[in-house]
Amino acid sequence: MTKAHRDYHPADFRRAEQRRLKAAPQPVKIPRSVDHLELEFGHQQVKLTNLKKLFWPELKITKRDLIQYYADVSSVLLPHLKDRAMVMKRYPNGAAGDFFFMKQAPSPRPSWIDICAIEHGSGNIVNFPVIQDLPSLLWVINLGCIDLNQWYARCDDVDRPDYLHFDLDPVPGATFENVLETALAVREAVESLKMPCYAKTTGSKGVHIYVPIVRGPTQKQVWTIAKEIALVLASENPGLITAVYKVAKRPKGRVLVDYNQNAWGRTLASVYSVRPTPKATVSIPVTWEEIEKGIRIDDFRLDNVRKRIKKLGDLWKPLASERKRFQLEPYLK
């Protein structure tokens, strides 16, 4: 059996033996009056704890409010998480408190949590949890995860992603308007290559642009193509864009087109993730028309995006589909 190395990582998708509900669960409504609660979804029971804890004290947003949000948006969120290892970023004391990353699924845990066991080059095997349904989503959020950070590749082949993406991050001195200008430049570049692309706010400072691709190229090959595109963009827009990865060498007042997030094992905050920002902003899909007209990160928050989703549906639905994905192979050297 081949051992893990730089471009090959065996993964074991350990699906829970217990069968899941075939029917979609009823909408979840969590009472504000309780601090602890157990929800039942057929054979799946989810214990929710410390629901009254303030996660955003100044906004009076509790842990219960965070969990309720994720329950409410689960129908559009779950297709983007399915079959992907999840890196847990836990904030036990809320958005302003300390956080820690946790890759290994905690034990004990519910028997119905699926596991993606990935062998790393060091020989270590990490048992990542996989969010497959509403109960597993609520279980992860109850652990204190504010945003969700899933892998780009699915568990059946963790070396071959189905996205190529760019993280547009303003360097000190750059504005969010510069980020939007950069997003339009990225769109022009990738569309000139006949690549479809979709944008979302990061919920923090920037914009994410994703290109859905047909699985086949390795993560390293995808990273290489993203790097080439970023370098060309930087050379053609030297006053606006940089692709310099080393922080000390980045020119001020530029927008970093970060291709390096395409490296193996990296993650970005998922679409519809709440971010631990002072205003509880959300990483939300946006249209290119909205980017052209101008948006702000603070336009999209935990308290208002549900109305938007109800009106527009999932603007990123194509990214969860096997249709209309771009074939990268012709661009491989």
N, C-alpha and C positions, 0 to 999 in steps of 0.2 A: 504494500500500500504506500502510495507516494506521500511523503511528509509535506507539511506546509512550508512554503517558501514565499518569496516576495510577490509572485504573481499567481500563487495557487494556495487556496485555503479551504480544506475540507470542512463542510458544514453538515450537521445532522439536524434535520427538522423533526423535532419530537412533538408530534401532535398529541394533545390530550386524548385519552381513551374514551372519556365520557362524551356522549353525543350532545351537540348543542341544540338549542331550540331551532326548529325549522321556521317558525313564524317570527316576524319582527316583534320585539318587545313593545309593550305599551309605553307611552310617554312617561318619563320619570319626573315626579314632582317631590322635591325634598322639603319637608316642613322646616320652617325657620325656628321653630320652638324647641327642637331637639339638638343635643350635642353628639349623640351617637345613634346610629341607625343601621339596621340590616335589611338589605333589599334582596328579594328573591326573584330569580329569572329561571323558572323550572328547577333543575337540579343545582343551578349556580346561585350561591349566596355571596353577596358582597357586603362586607362590614365597612361602614363609613364612620370615621372617628374625628373628634375635635372639630366638629362642624361650625362651632361658633367662634373659632379662633380667627382673629383679624389678620388677613393676609395683606391687605392694603389699609392700614389704620386710618389714614387721612381721608380715604374714599369710603370708609365703612364697608369695605368688601371683605366678606368672610370666606373661609375655606368652603363652606356650603355653597356660596355664590359661584365660586370657581367650578366646583363639581357640577352644579346645575347648568352652567354654561356648556360644559363639555357634553353633558347629557343631551342638551337641546340641539347641539350642532353635530351630533354623532352620525347622523345619516349622510352628511356630506364629508365628514372627516374620515370615517373608517375606511372607505375604499383607498385612501392614500397611505394608510398604515398597514394594511393587510399583508401578511406573509413577510414582514420586514422586521429584522432585529431592532430593538428599541434600547437606546442609551438613556438611562434615567438621570435627570438632573433635578435633585431633590432640594427643596426649600422648606425645611421643617418649621421655620419661624416666619414664613411669609416672604413677600417680594423684596423687602429691604434687608432681610436677614442673610446669614451665611448660607451657602449652598455647597453641595458636593455631588460629584458624578458617581454613578453606580451602574456598572455594566452587568455584573452577575445578578440574576434574579434572586431575590431574597428567599430564604428558607427558614421556617415553613412558609408555604404559599398555597393558594387554592390548587386543587388537583386538575382543574380545567384550564390552567394557564399553559399555552403552547410555548415551547422553548426552541430557540435557534442556537445550537451549540457550534461555535465557530473556533476552529483551531488556528492560532496565530503562529507567526514564524518562530516565536520563542518556544513553541511546543505547548504553551498554555491553551487550555480550552475554556472559552468563556460562554456561559449559558445565559444568553440574552432572552428576556421575555419578549413575546410577540403579542401585539394588540390585535385581536381578531374580531372582537364584538363589543357590544356595550358593556357587559360585565367586566371584561378585562380592561377596557378603557377606564372605567370608574375605579377599578382596583389600583391602577397605576397612578391616577390623579390623587387618590386618597393617600398615597405614599408621600405626597408633598411635591409632586412634579407640576410645575406651572406651565412650562412649554414642553413640547414633545419633539424628540430628536431621533428619528428613525433612519435606518441605512438606506442608501440609494439603490442597492441591489437587493433582490428578494432572496429568501433563505435557501431556495433550491440551487442557487449559484451566486454566492456572495462576491465573486470576482468579476461579474458581468452586470453592470448597472443598466437601468433602462431610462436614465436621465443623463444629460450633460447640462451643466448649469454654471451660472456666474453670480457671485455675491458682490454687489456693488456697495462699497463701503467708503464713506467720505473720510479723507485724511484731514486732520486739523487744518482749518482755514477754508475748507470746502463747505458749501451749503447743500441743503436737500434739493434745491433747484438744480444744482450741478449734478446731483445724483440722477434726477429725472432726465436731464439732458444726456447724460451718459447712457441711461437706459434706452433712449431712442437711438443712440449711436450703435449700441449693441444689437438692437432689433434690426436696424438697417444692415448691419454686417452679416448676421446669421440668416436673414431673409434673402440676402444676395446669394447665399449658398443653398437656397430653397429649403432652409430649415424652419419648421414651425416653432414659435416660441411664445411663452406665457409668463406674465409678470405677477408678482405679489410684493406687498410691502414686507419688510423683515419684522415690522412691529417695533424695531429699535431705532436704527439710524438710516437704513438703506433700503435697497430693492433687491429681490432675487429674481433672476430670469432663468427659466428652465426650458430645455429642449427635449421633448420625448423622443427616445431613440429605440430602434429595434435591438434587442439584446444580442450580443455577439462579441463586440470588442471588449477587451479587458478594461478594468478600471484604469490601468496605466495608459492604455491607448486613448481612452476618453480624456484623461488628464492632459495628454500630449496635445490633442486637438484643441481643447479649451485654452491651453497655454498659447498655442500659435495664434488663435483668434485674439486673445487678450493682448499679445505683443504687437500685432498689426494695429489694433485699435489705439494702443498707446502711441505708436509711432505716427499714426495719422492724426491724432488729437493730443499733441504734447502739452498743450496748455490746460487741458481738461482731465485727461486720463493718465493713470500710471498702472503698470503691471509689476512694479518692483515689490517683491515679497518681503524683503528685509525692512523692518520698521525704520531703522536708523537711516536708511538710504532713500526712503520714499520722499519725493518732493512735496512740500506743503501745498495746500489748496487744491489738490487733485482728488479725483475719485479713483479708488483702487478697484480695478476689475479683477477680483480675486478668483483665479483659476485653480488655486492650490486646494480649495475645498473639494475638488474632484478626486483628491488622493484617496487611496483605499482606507476604509475605516473612519473617514471623516463624516460628520453629519451637520445638517443645518436645521434650524427650527422649522417644524412642519407647517404647512398651510393650516390656517385656522388656530394656530397656537396663540394662547395668551402669553405675553412677555412680561417679565418682572420689572416693568418700568413704572415710574410714578403715576402714570395715568392708566395703567392696565391696558395698554395698547395690544392690538391683535395683528398677527401676520395674515393679511387678507388678500385674496386675488383681486386684481384691478384690471380694467380694460386699458388698451393702448390709448383710447380716446381720453380716458381720465388722466393718464400720464401726460398727454399732450396739453390738456387744459390746466393741469396742475392740481396736485393733492398734497396733503400733509400726513405725516405719520399719525398725529393725534386725531385725525378724522375717524379712525377706526379703533374702537375700544370695546372692552367686554360689555359695556352697558348699551351699545347701540348696533353692533354688527349683526345681531340676530335678525333684525328687521331687514337689513340689506340682503342677507342670505335667503330669507323667505321670499323676497321680491325677485332676486336675480338667480337663485339656485346656486349650483356649484360651477363657477366660472372655470375651474380647473378640472372639470369632468373629463376632458380629453386626455389628461395626464394619467388617469386611472384606467384608461381603455387601451386595448391592444391595437386599435385602429389608428391610422394616420401617424404612425411613428416613423422617424427619419432613419434611413439606412446610412450608417457612418462608414461602412467598409470602403467605399470608393475613395475616401479621404485618408485612409491609412497608408503610411509609407512602407 
